[in-house]
C-alpha cells in the first residue's frame, strides 16, 4: 500500500535523528523531506518546515505548493525571508525561543570577554607579559539593559542574576517582566541607555529597528559601557559604531552577528574595519552552531507544528509588513 501524500514538507537536511523527532511529535501526519521527494507529490502539502533559503529549500516557492497554508521557520529571525515567494494568505512563523539558551550563553561569553578585556589579555600572554593587568571590569552588581526582552532576553537575564546585576528591559509593549527593575516599550529604548553598564541588543531586524542604534544613541551610553549584539548587526549603524569606538577607547562592543553574512561562501564582513580595533570583540555568528542546538530547535518548531495539526492557531505568526526585502536568513 502506497504512503499517503505528505501534508508536511520538511526542507532541512535529512537524517535519522530528525526523522525520529518528527515521527514522534507528529505521529499521525504524513510528511516528507523535500530532498527525498518529488514536486509531483507536493499537491497536498499544507505546511512547510523551512531551515534556510541559503541552503536546503533555496529553490522552493509558493507555486510548488498550491495547497500551502503555513510556513514554520526553523530559525528565529525572519529578516531577509523571501515573503514574496508565498501568497499573502500563507502564514509564516519564526522559531521563537528555539535557540534561546545557546544565544544567551554566547551573549554572556561576549559580555565577559569585553568586560575582562580578553583582547589585551591574549596579547599579553602571547608576549609573555604579566603586568600591568588589562583594564578589567565586572558584571557583579552591574546595570544591564536588555533590548528585545523575549525568549533570548529572558535567558540572558537568568544568567545575569547570579552576578547580582540590576536589570532593565525593553519589549514591544512595555509590559513589566519579572526581575526587571524597569520595562519600557520599544519606542522608548533610548531612555535606558545612559543607565546601563552593559547593553544587550537582542531585537529582531525589522523596518523599525534597522539602524536604530546610531550616533545619537551611542552618545547617550556611558563612556565605559559595553554593547553586546547577538540579535542582528544591522540594528546598529556600522559607521557610527566604528567612529564611536575610535573616539571612545574605554567603550567596548562585542558582536556575534555581522552586516555581511554569506552562509553559502562561509564569509562574513563589515563596512568598516571594526575587527582591527582593540575595543571590539567578536565571534563569527556561531552562537547556535553547536551539536546540542539543532535538536532543541527542531523540537521547538515541532511544538508549533503540532498546534497547527491539532487545528490550533500556531504561535509567533509574523506581520510581513514589518520586514524589508530578502537577504540571507540565519538563526
C-alpha positions as CSV (number, residue, x, y, z in Angstrom):
1,X,0.0,0.0,0.0
2,X,1.5,3.3,-1.0
3,X,2.1,6.1,1.5
4,X,-0.4,9.0,1.6
5,X,0.7,12.2,0.0
6,X,2.5,14.5,2.5
7,X,0.7,17.3,4.4
8,X,4.1,18.5,5.7
9,X,7.2,19.1,3.6
10,X,10.4,19.3,5.6
11,X,13.1,21.4,4.0
12,X,16.0,20.7,6.3
13,X,18.9,18.3,5.9
14,X,17.6,14.7,6.1
15,X,18.8,12.5,8.8
16,X,17.7,9.7,11.2
17,X,17.5,11.9,14.3
18,X,15.3,14.5,12.6
19,X,13.2,11.7,11.1
20,X,12.7,10.2,14.6
21,X,11.9,13.5,16.2
22,X,9.2,14.4,13.5
23,X,7.6,10.9,13.7
24,X,7.4,11.2,17.5
25,X,6.0,14.7,17.5
26,X,3.6,14.2,14.6
27,X,2.7,10.5,14.6
28,X,-0.5,10.9,12.5
29,X,0.8,13.5,10.0
30,X,2.1,12.2,6.6
31,X,5.3,14.1,5.8
32,X,8.4,14.0,3.6
33,X,11.8,15.5,3.4
34,X,12.0,18.0,0.5
35,X,15.3,16.5,-0.6
36,X,13.9,12.9,-0.7
37,X,10.6,13.6,-2.6
38,X,9.4,14.9,-5.9
39,X,7.5,18.1,-6.5
40,X,4.9,16.0,-8.3
41,X,3.9,14.7,-4.8
42,X,3.5,18.0,-3.1
43,X,0.0,18.9,-4.2
44,X,-1.5,18.2,-0.8
45,X,1.3,19.9,1.3
46,X,-0.3,22.3,3.7
47,X,2.7,23.1,5.8
48,X,6.4,23.8,5.1
49,X,9.1,23.4,7.8
50,X,11.9,25.5,6.4
51,X,15.5,25.6,7.5
52,X,17.1,28.2,5.4
53,X,16.9,29.7,1.9
54,X,20.6,29.9,1.9
55,X,20.8,26.1,1.7
56,X,18.1,23.5,1.8
57,X,14.9,24.8,0.2
58,X,16.6,27.6,-1.7
59,X,14.6,26.8,-4.8
60,X,11.2,26.4,-3.2
61,X,8.4,28.8,-4.0
62,X,4.8,29.0,-3.3
63,X,3.8,27.8,-6.8
64,X,5.4,24.5,-6.0
65,X,3.0,24.1,-3.1
66,X,-0.5,25.1,-4.3
67,X,-2.2,24.0,-1.1
68,X,0.3,25.7,1.3
69,X,-1.2,27.4,4.3
70,X,1.5,27.8,6.8
71,X,5.4,28.0,6.9
72,X,7.3,27.3,10.1
73,X,10.8,28.5,10.1
74,X,13.5,26.5,11.9
75,X,15.3,29.7,12.7
76,X,14.1,32.6,14.9
77,X,14.9,35.6,12.7
78,X,12.9,36.3,9.6
79,X,14.8,39.3,8.3
80,X,15.6,38.5,4.7
81,X,12.9,35.9,4.4
82,X,11.6,35.8,0.8
83,X,8.0,36.6,1.7
84,X,7.2,37.5,-1.9
85,X,7.6,33.8,-2.9
86,X,4.4,33.0,-0.9
87,X,0.9,34.2,-1.3
88,X,-0.3,36.8,1.2
89,X,-2.7,34.3,2.8
90,X,0.1,31.9,3.7
91,X,1.0,32.5,7.4
92,X,4.7,32.4,8.4
93,X,6.1,31.9,11.9
94,X,9.7,32.1,13.3
95,X,11.0,29.6,15.8
96,X,10.9,31.9,18.8
97,X,13.0,30.5,21.7
98,X,14.3,27.6,19.7
99,X,17.9,28.7,20.1
100,X,17.5,30.9,23.1
101,X,19.8,29.2,25.7
102,X,22.7,29.0,23.3
103,X,22.4,32.6,22.1
104,X,22.1,33.8,25.7
105,X,25.2,31.8,26.6
106,X,27.1,33.5,23.8
107,X,25.9,36.9,24.9
108,X,27.3,36.3,28.3
109,X,30.6,35.0,26.9
110,X,30.9,38.2,24.8
111,X,30.0,40.4,27.8
112,X,32.6,38.8,30.0
113,X,35.2,38.8,27.2
114,X,34.7,42.6,26.8
115,X,34.5,43.3,30.5
116,X,37.7,41.4,31.2
117,X,39.4,42.8,28.0
118,X,40.4,39.4,26.6
119,X,41.8,41.1,23.5
120,X,44.6,42.7,25.6
121,X,44.9,39.6,27.8
122,X,45.6,37.4,24.8
123,X,48.2,39.9,23.5
124,X,49.9,39.9,26.9
125,X,50.1,36.2,27.1
126,X,51.5,35.9,23.6
127,X,54.2,38.4,24.6
128,X,54.9,36.7,27.9
129,X,53.9,39.9,29.8
130,X,52.4,39.6,33.3
131,X,51.7,43.2,34.3
132,X,50.2,45.7,34.2
133,X,46.9,43.8,34.1
134,X,44.3,44.6,31.5
135,X,41.7,47.3,32.2
136,X,39.2,44.9,33.6
137,X,35.6,45.4,34.7
138,X,33.0,43.2,36.3
139,X,29.4,42.2,35.8
140,X,29.0,41.9,39.5
141,X,26.4,44.5,40.5
142,X,26.4,46.0,37.0
143,X,23.3,47.5,35.4
144,X,22.3,45.6,32.3
145,X,19.7,46.8,29.7
146,X,18.2,44.1,27.5
147,X,16.8,45.5,24.3
148,X,14.3,42.9,23.0
149,X,13.3,41.0,26.1
150,X,11.8,37.9,24.6
151,X,12.9,34.3,24.9
152,X,16.5,35.1,24.4
153,X,16.3,38.2,26.7
154,X,14.8,36.1,29.5
155,X,17.6,33.6,29.2
156,X,20.2,36.3,29.3
157,X,18.5,37.8,32.4
158,X,18.6,34.4,34.2
159,X,22.4,34.2,33.6
160,X,22.9,37.7,34.9
161,X,21.1,37.2,38.2
162,X,23.9,35.3,39.9
163,X,26.1,38.4,39.3
164,X,23.6,40.5,41.3
165,X,23.0,42.6,38.1
166,X,20.4,45.3,38.0
167,X,18.1,44.5,35.1
168,X,16.4,47.0,32.7
169,X,14.2,45.7,29.9
170,X,12.7,46.7,26.6
171,X,9.9,44.8,24.9
172,X,7.3,45.6,22.3
173,X,4.5,46.6,24.7
174,X,6.4,47.8,27.8
175,X,4.6,45.1,29.9
176,X,6.7,44.6,33.0
177,X,8.8,41.5,33.0
178,X,9.7,39.6,36.2
179,X,13.0,40.5,37.7
180,X,13.5,43.8,35.7
181,X,13.6,47.0,37.7
182,X,12.0,48.8,34.8
183,X,10.5,47.8,31.5
184,X,9.9,50.2,28.6
185,X,8.2,49.8,25.2
186,X,10.3,49.5,22.1
187,X,10.0,53.1,21.0
188,X,11.4,54.3,24.4
189,X,14.6,52.1,24.5
190,X,16.8,55.2,24.3
191,X,15.8,56.2,27.8
192,X,17.6,53.3,29.3
193,X,20.9,53.7,27.5
194,X,22.5,56.2,29.9
195,X,21.9,53.9,32.9
196,X,23.5,50.7,31.6
197,X,27.0,49.3,32.1
198,X,26.1,46.6,29.6
199,X,23.5,46.9,26.8
200,X,22.4,43.6,25.2
201,X,21.0,44.1,21.7
202,X,18.6,41.2,21.0
203,X,15.9,42.9,18.9
204,X,14.9,41.4,15.5
205,X,15.9,43.2,12.4
206,X,12.8,45.0,11.1
207,X,12.0,48.2,9.3
208,X,11.6,49.8,12.6
209,X,14.8,48.6,14.2
210,X,17.2,48.8,11.3
211,X,20.0,51.3,12.1
212,X,18.2,52.5,15.2
213,X,21.4,52.3,17.3
214,X,23.2,55.2,15.7
215,X,25.4,58.1,16.6
216,X,22.9,59.8,18.9
217,X,22.1,56.5,20.7
218,X,25.8,55.6,21.2
219,X,26.5,59.1,22.5
220,X,23.8,58.5,25.2
221,X,25.7,55.5,26.5
222,X,28.3,55.6,29.3
223,X,31.9,56.1,28.2
224,X,32.7,52.7,29.8
225,X,29.6,50.9,28.6
226,X,29.7,47.6,26.7
227,X,27.4,46.9,23.8
228,X,26.7,43.2,23.1
229,X,24.9,42.3,20.0
230,X,23.5,38.8,19.5
231,X,20.5,39.9,17.5
232,X,21.2,41.3,14.1
233,X,24.2,43.6,13.2
234,X,22.1,45.9,11.1
235,X,20.2,47.3,14.0
236,X,23.5,49.2,14.6
237,X,24.8,51.8,12.3
238,X,28.3,50.5,11.4
239,X,29.8,53.9,10.6
240,X,28.6,55.3,13.9
241,X,29.9,52.3,15.8
242,X,33.3,52.5,14.2
243,X,33.7,56.2,14.9
244,X,32.4,55.8,18.4
245,X,34.8,53.0,19.3
246,X,37.8,55.0,17.8
247,X,36.8,58.2,19.7
248,X,35.9,56.5,23.0
249,X,38.6,53.9,23.7
250,X,37.0,52.9,27.0
251,X,33.8,52.0,25.2
252,X,33.6,48.4,24.1
253,X,31.4,46.4,21.7
254,X,31.1,42.7,21.4
255,X,29.3,41.1,18.4
256,X,28.3,37.6,17.3
257,X,26.5,39.0,14.2
258,X,27.7,40.8,11.1
259,X,26.5,43.2,8.5
260,X,27.7,40.9,5.7
261,X,27.0,37.2,6.1
262,X,27.2,34.9,3.2
263,X,26.5,31.4,4.5
264,X,27.0,29.7,1.2
265,X,30.5,31.1,0.9
266,X,31.1,30.9,4.6
267,X,32.2,34.5,4.7
268,X,31.5,37.5,6.9
269,X,32.3,41.1,6.8
270,X,31.6,44.7,7.9
271,X,31.6,48.0,6.0
272,X,34.4,49.3,8.4
273,X,37.5,47.5,9.8
274,X,35.9,47.0,13.3
275,X,37.9,43.8,13.9
276,X,41.1,45.8,13.9
277,X,40.0,47.9,16.9
278,X,41.2,46.8,20.3
279,X,37.9,47.6,21.9
280,X,35.9,45.4,19.5
281,X,35.3,41.8,20.5
282,X,33.7,39.3,18.1
283,X,32.7,35.8,17.2
284,X,31.6,34.5,13.8
285,X,27.8,34.2,14.2
286,X,28.3,30.9,15.9
287,X,26.1,31.1,19.0
288,X,23.9,28.3,17.7
289,X,26.5,26.4,15.7
290,X,27.0,23.6,18.2
291,X,25.7,20.0,18.3
292,X,23.1,20.5,21.0
293,X,21.4,23.4,19.3
294,X,19.7,21.8,16.3
295,X,17.8,19.0,18.1
296,X,16.4,21.6,20.5
297,X,15.5,24.0,17.8
298,X,13.7,21.2,15.8
299,X,11.8,20.2,18.9
300,X,10.7,23.7,19.4
301,X,9.5,24.1,15.9
302,X,7.6,20.8,16.1
303,X,5.7,22.0,19.1
304,X,4.3,24.8,16.9
305,X,3.6,22.5,14.0
306,X,1.7,20.2,16.4
307,X,-0.6,23.2,17.2
308,X,-1.4,23.6,13.5
309,X,-2.2,19.9,13.0
310,X,-4.4,20.0,16.1
311,X,-6.3,22.8,14.4
312,X,-5.0,25.3,16.9
313,X,-3.5,28.7,15.8
314,X,0.3,28.5,15.7
315,X,2.3,30.9,17.8
316,X,4.6,33.6,16.6
317,X,2.9,34.4,13.3
318,X,4.8,37.4,11.9
319,X,3.4,40.6,10.4
320,X,5.0,40.7,6.9
321,X,4.8,44.5,6.7
322,X,7.5,44.7,9.4
323,X,10.2,43.2,7.3
324,X,12.2,44.5,4.4
325,X,13.3,42.6,1.3
326,X,15.2,39.3,1.0
327,X,18.7,38.7,2.4
328,X,20.2,35.6,3.9
329,X,18.3,34.5,6.9
330,X,20.1,32.8,9.8
331,X,19.5,31.5,13.3
